[in-house]
């Protein structure tokens, strides 16, 4: 499913939400740093070894939670849970005296253990904070007649959203001010921001009480008028119909899951909104999107291993839904459309996914366009008017291939400058584009925004993450190595980063980190906090 319907929330290009204040993020990084230097890998006699010894010898004894007999019966099986008493029955309010006493003891233990290292913590905090640019902005991106971007003011924890005419004639317009919306509130989170096809109206949703249920509203961007339409309790994208007069959305159910799709016509009572889809399986979640050419609204339902997709005409959302293919356990698929042909990304024949096509008139009859491969894991498919883009991982490394419709098996691979990196499509909201917006970073190269020129095959650098305290990428090296598995049958790729001049004879310190589950791996990206450890 193409998610360009709600692309605006992704247009911030490596500008993080700061509602979870930067200080909290940095302190978490510092605790990880201290954990790293207390591992057995620290070389004897080093400065880190001395800090490790201090940490291990000055820490007080940790509090030990009582074990209290308690049994829980689940699905006919009785389990022993001696720590059940730590679950306050009035959660999220915690008022049990025993629990509060234990939490206080844990906090006191932590404070005492960290007290000898207060100077190191402060040094690291200032070092890491100095690498954060507080006043920043994203790269403007064209969508229709407008350029859109976001900005952070210095010291602000939330974004401001702007646009200006793409023609260059006209003033900059502040379309949404998260800072003002969050003022005086203990919690604020913007969930969705979606502009109508004609650019006049903006639908957006937010949570300002921590309930994780989002209130959707509509604003007239030409007049600044706030429309009376208010939809509480949403938990979905906000998708405009072609007529600019209605949006599709989903409400959160009692389990904080979206199991429905509703149609709201502007100016009507929300209580009268039409239910278009209701998911019968309590384990499935429902998403809403739009195809690349804006011809169809996509309703996708599924869980972690099974999916099902329906199509609705974007200009007639009350028409009968068209099922693409009925759900089959273990089969995942997503759908986009171009000129009456569906393009389907699916794992039905290969766990690494294939690309298939079908006619909109006969959507269940799939024909392979690009077969699945043992060596390439297809992670994404994006449809444009004159070409389509396949995102994949080969041997764990990101690849971006541009394919022409008349030669779909001929890859036009984008070449990136380093041996190991993270790369993928950025925000590309328009169906017809001569340039592709790309996001790129490596363990040495800060977050970078490129435009890839399809005519010349060249990358144009639009922005590189700025490190205010200074950073010289030429002083660091990143490389990719393959390590044999224990049985010697598999070569496992690993990405390295180290400072130039580091001895590679086995005497240097190493911090090794790995993760792999749910189809996710640790991307070899840039980290400002990690520089303290590398240095």
N, C-alpha and C positions, 0 to 999 in steps of 0.2 A: 504494500500500500504506500503510495506516495504521500508523505506528510507535509507537503508544501502548503497545505491549508493552514497550518499553525506554525509556519516557518519563523515568524517574528521572534518567538522566544529563543530561537537558536541563532539569531543574527548577531549575538553579542561577541562572537569569536574570541574565545579565551578570556573573556571578562567574567570572573566568577561572581556568583551571588555572594554578597557580603552580609546577608542577614545573620549568618552564623559567624559572628564577628571575626575579623582577621586575627585578633589576639588569641581567640580560642583555637583557631586553626594552627597558629604558630606554636602554641603551648603543646598541642598534640604532637606536632613534629618534633619538638624538643624531647618529649618523653620517649618517642621512638629513637631519637638520636642517643639518648642515655642508655636505652635498652641495647642498642647496637654496640656501644663501647663496653658493655659488661658481659659480652659473649665470650666463649672460650677462644675465639679467633684473635683476640687482642694480643699483640706481640709483647713478650716480657720486656720490661725496661723502657717501654714507650710512655709518652705522656698520657695516652689513653689507659695504659695499664695502671698507672698511678691513680687515675680517677676511678677506675674500676675497683681497685683495692679499697679506696676510701668509701665508695658506695657500699661494698660488701661488709666492711667492718664497722661502720657507724649506724647501720640501719637497725632500729629496734625490732623486737619480736612482733610478728604480725598477729593481729587478733584472729581467733579461731571461732567460727560460727558453731553454735550448739547443734547437736543432732537430736532431733525430737521425733519419736516414732509417729509416723503418719502413713496411711495407705490410700492410694488412689486407684479406682477401677476404671479402665478405659477399654472399650470394645471387648468386654468380657475378661480382660486380664487385670489382675491386681498387682500394682507396682508399689514398691517402698520409696517414699520421698521424705527423707529426714530433714530436708531443708524447706519443706512446704510452708513452714511458719514465716519465712522471709517474703512470702507473697501477701502483701496487704490486701485484705478482702475489700477494702474501699478504694483500691487503685483506680484512677491515677492519684487520688488523694492518699497520702501516706501519713497516718496518725497513730499507728500502733507503736506504743512506747518501746517495746523490745526491739523492733526493727529500727526505729530511730536511734536507739542507743548503739546498735551494732554499726549503723552507717556512720555515726559520729566517731566510733572507735576506729573504723577503717580510714576515715578522713584524717584523724589525728595521727595515725600510723604513717599515712602518706606524707603529711606535712613534716613529721619528724625525720622521715627517711630522706626527704629532699632538702631539708634545712642546710646541711653542710655544703650543698651544691648550689646555693642561691646565686652566688656570683657567676658560676658557669651558666646557669639558666638565664640570667639577665644578659650575659654576653651573647649567648645564642639568640635570645629573643631580639635584641637590637640588631644583630647581624642579619637575621632572617627578615625582620621588618624592613630593613634598609633596602631589600631587594624587591619590595612591592611598590609599584607605582600607583599612588592613590587616585590621582586625577588621570583618567584614561578614557578612551573612546574606541568603538569598534570601527571597522572599515565599512563605509556606506555601501549598500547593495540596492541595485535597481529592481523595482517590482512595479510593472505598469508605468505610470507617468511620474513615479516618485522614487527618490532615494531614501532609504531608511537606515538608521543607525542608533546606537545607544551610547550614553556617556555616564561615567562616574565622576562626581565632584570630589575634591579632596576631602577626606574624612567621612564621606558618605558610605552607608552600608547598602544602599539601593540605587537602582538605575533611573535614568531619565531617557525617555524614548522620543526620538526626533524624526522628522522627515522634511524634505524640500523638493521642489519640482526637479525632475531629471533634466529638463531643458536648460536649467541654470538660471532661468528668469523667475524670480519669486523668493519670498522670505522663508527662513527656517521656521518650522512649526513644532512646538513641543506638544506631542500627542498624548503622552502619559507620564506622570511624575510619581514614581514609586516613593520617593523621599517624602513628598507631601502626604501621600496616602498612608504611609507608615507612621507619620508623626503622632506622638502621644500614645502609640499602641505598643504593647509588650511583644506582639508577634505580628508579622506581616509576610505574606508570600504571594507573589503573582504567579498564576498558573498558566493562563492562556491569553494570547493577544492575536486577534485575527482581523484583517482588513477586508472589507467587502470588495467584490470584483471591480466595482467602479471607483474604488478609492474614497468614497464619501463617508462610510461608516466604520466604526471600530467596535468589535465585540471583545470583551476581556473578562477574566474571572480572577478572583482573589480570595484569600483566606486571611482574616485579620483577628482571629480568635484561637487559632491552633486546632480547630476541629477537623482539619483536612477535608472539609466540605466547602466548595468554592462558590461564591456568589457571582453570577454572570450579569454583566450590564452592557449597555450599548451607548456609544457616544457619536454624535454627528461631528465629524472632523472639519466640516466647512464652517459651522457656526459655533462649535464648542458646546452645543447644547447636550445635556444628558437626557437621553430618552427615558420615559417612565418604565420601560421594560426592565424588570429585575427577576432573575431566576436563581433562587437559592438552592444549595445542595448539589451543585454539579460536580462531576469528577470525570471530565472528558475534554476532548477537543471541542472547539466551537467552529462549525463548518457552515459557510454561507452557501445559499442556493444561488443559481445564476441570475435570478431576478433581483438580487440585493435586498430582498424584502423578508427574508426568513433565515433562521439558523437551525442547524441540527445539533443536539447535545445529548448527554446522558447524565442521569442522576445517580448518586451514590446510594447503594442499598444499605441495609442494616449491618452488613459485613464489610463496609467500605470497598465495595466492588461495583463496577459499572455493569449492569446486566440489561440495559435498555437503551433505546434511541428514541428521542422525541423531536417533534418539529414545532418550533415557535415562530409564529407569524408576527412581525413587528406591529405593535399597537393593540394586540389582543391580550386577553387575560391568560396568564401563565397556567392557570388551573384548567384551561381548555386546550392546552397543547396536545397534539395528537401523538399517541404512542405508535411508532412505526415498527419497532422490533422489541421483543422480549426474549431473553435467553433462558431456556428451560434448565440448562445444566448449571448447578450452583458452583461448579468448579471453573467455569469459563468466565472470561472477562471480555467486554465488548469495546471496540475502538471505532472511531469514525475518521474518515479522511476523504481525499478527493484525488482523482486521477490527474496525471500531469497536464493534460490538455483541458482540464476542468469540465469534461463532458459528463463524468459520472461521480456520484458520491459513493464511497466505499464503506460498507459496514463489515468489519472483520471481528469475528468472535473466536475464542480458543483458549487453550491453556498452554503449558510449557512444551507440549509435544503434539498437539492437534489443533488444526485451524479450519475455519469455514468462512467463506466470503460471499457477500451479497452486493449487488449493484443497484443503484437508483439513478435515473436521469437527473442531472443537476438542475435542469430547468423544469422538472416535474417530480418533486420528491414524494408526492402522494401516489405516484404510480405504483403498481405491484412490483415488489422487489424481485430481482433476478438472481437466483442462486447460481454461483459459478460451478461448484462441485460440492456434493454433500461430504460432511466430515467423515474421515476415516482415522481411527485411532493410530497415532504415531506419524501421521502425515501432516506436514506443515506446508502452507503455501501463502503467497501474497500476490496481488494482482495490480497491473497498471494497463493503460489502454492508449492506442494510437491508431487513428484512421480505421476504426472498426475491428482492430485486432487486439486481443488481450495478450499481455506478456506476463508470464507466470514464473515466479521464483519458488521452487519446490524441492523437497527432499524425498519425493515419492519413489524414485528409482535409485538414488544414490545419497548416502548420508552427508556428502559434501555439497548437495544441491545441484540441480540443473536449471536451465531456462527453457521453458516451453511456450508455445503460442496456441491460441484458439480464437475462433471467430466469436464476436459478441453474440451472434445469432445462435451459436452452438457452443457455449462456454465450457461444457464438460468434456469436449473432445480435444485432447491435448496432443500436440506434436512437438517433438524435441527440436529446439533451435540450437542450444549449446548443451552437450551432454555433461553429466557429472564426471568428476575426475578424482583419482586417488591423490593427486598432487596439489590440487587447487580447491580451496574451500570458498565457495561463493557466498559472501556475506551480504551483498546488496545489489539491487538493480534499480537504475534510475532512467526514466524515459524522457527523451527530448524530441523535438520535431525532426531533426536531421540525423540523429545518432542516439545510441543508448550507452550507458556507462555501467560497467560491471566492477564492483568492488570485491576483492577476494584476498585471501591469505594463502601464500605459498611457502611451505616450510616455516609457517608462523609469521611471515613478513607481509605487510600490507602491500597490495597491488591495486592500481587503478587502470582499467582498460577501457578505451573508447572504441566502440564498434559501430560500423555502418550497417544500415538495414539491408543493403544489397550484398554485403560481405560479412555476415555475422560471425564467421569462424576466424576472421583475420583480426587479431588483437592489435590495437594501437596503444601500446603500453606507455604510460607516462614514466619517464626516468627521473628518479630523485637523486640528489647529490651525495647521499651517504649510504654506507653498507647496512646500517640498521636504523630504523626510524618508525614513526607513526604517521600515517597519511590517509586522507580520505576526502570525500566531497564535503565542502562547506555548504553554505546556503546558496541555492540556485533556484530561485522561485519561478523563473520564467520558462515557458515551454520552448521558446526559441532563443537560444543564446549562442553567440559566437565565441564566448570565453567561458571557462568553467572556474568557479571559485573553489579553491582547495585549502585545506588546513594541513599543516605539516609541523613536525617537531622531532627532535631526537634527544638522546641523553646529553648532547653537547649543544645543539641548536635550540634556542628558545622558540616558543610558539610563533609560527609564521603563517601569514595568509598570502596565498598566491592566486593569481589569475593565470590559467593555462589557455594560451591562444591556439584555437583549433586549426587555424590556417597555417601558422608557422611552427607549431609544436614547441613553443618556448614558454618558460615560466617567468612571469613578472612578479617580483616581490612587492606586495602592497603594504605589509606591515610586519615588523618583528617585535616581539615582546621586549619592552624596555626594562632594564635592570638599573634602577636609579643609583645604587651604590657602586655600579660599575661591574662589567663582566667582559672578559676577553675569551671568546670561544676558541681562539687559536692556542690557548694554554691547556686544552683538554683533548683527549683522544677517545673516540668511541669505535668499537669494532664488534664484529659478530663471529662467534666461534661455535663449532659443533662438538658436543661432548657425548661420548658413548654411554648408552644406558648400562645398567648393571649386567644385563645378559649380553651386551655387545651387539644386539640386533638392531638397535635404533639410535640414530644420531639426534641429539636434542640440542636445538639452537639456544644460545645464550648471548645476551648483549652485555658488553663491558663498557665502563667509563672510568677513566683515570686521568690524573694530571700528568702532563708531560714531565719526564724525568723520573717517574716512578720506576723503581727496580722491578723487573719482571722475572726475578730469579726465585720467587716463592717466599721471599722475606717480607714483602709488603702486606699490610693489613687488607682484608677483604670483607666486605659486607655482602653476603649472598642472600637474595630474596627470590622466592618463586611462588606462583599460585596458578592453579588450573582447575576450573570446575564450571559447570553450567555453560560450557562453550566460551568461557571468558579466560583471558590470559593477561598477565601484567604487561601492558604496552611499554616499550622502551622509549618513554617520553622524557621531557625536560622537567626538572624539579629544582626550584630555587632553594628549598630547604635542604635538599641532598648535597648542595655545594659545600655546606659546612662540614659534612662528613668526608667528601672527596678531598677537600683542601687539607 
